[in-house]
Amino acid sequence: MKKSITILMLLFFSIGYAQLYPSEIILTNGDTINGIGKIAGNKFKYKLEEDSKSKKIEFYSIDKVTIRYSDEVVATYKYINVKEVNGYGFYVLRVIQSGKVDLYSMEYPHDIYSATNNYGPFYVKRENAHYATNIRPKGGLNADYIKAALPYLNNCEIFVDNVFKGKFEKKDLSGMIKFYNENCQ
């Protein structure tokens, strides 16, 4: 009985991770590929049709990929140069918000259930910047994104005023970026 449950669990998880989703791939040269696919490290694995052979394309050749996990859950990913403590590197990041400052998350889902969550780590990137910056809050479960984001967003007086008036929740990085994009130059 124990063996049967283990086999069923392995089968369930392998099917979940093998799932390909409707996808639109925009290449850096402007061409578009539509098919089904999934993120596979720094590559995107896709098929043009369900019964066709799968192909892989390096993310450095991709401008962005949009994946439809369900009718309600659609996510876009980009290959972004990131400034880390120990240097720079390129990562596949999920686009959370776009604007004067883009907000990205490193976490990308492997299934529809995790596609609705943004776990981080989070990165911000100004328009025309060459790299994204990691927003690392201190405090673990009590993470304070206000203190982490303020040095990056302090060039906007109305934003800073709202921070000191307590208008933002300390964990609402997305709300802060949205406010900044709508109200700052």
Buried (B, 14 or more C-beta within 10 A) or exposed (E): EEEEEEEEEEEEEEEEEEEBBBBBBBBEEEEEBEBBBBBBEEBBBBBBEEEEEBBEBEBEBBBBBBBBBEEEBBBBBBBBEBBBEEEEEEBBBBBBBBBBBBBBBBBBBEEBEBBEEBEBBBBBBBEEBEBBBBBBBEEEEEBBBBBBBBEBBEEBEEBBEBBEEEBBEBBBBBBBBBBBBEEBE
